[in-house]
């Protein structure tokens, strides 16, 4: 639960739809996704989540252009 996580000193980032943002008032930050048809929701949410992952990797000091443990899977003959 959010209160337990915050009690341990964590920063809570919620990803929620625009019409449900009242439920995320306890969170430190919110990423609001537009209200769309449920069939389109995965497509609409991919880009904000990729941008979030990109900036989290930079914050953690990871090399976003050369991730570790990435194996080359395509070879050219």
Secondary structure, 3 states (H helix, E strand, C coil): CHHHHHHCCCCCEEEEEHHHHHHHCCCCEEEEECCCCCCCHHHHHHHHHHHHHHHHHHHHCCCCCCCCCCCCCCCCC
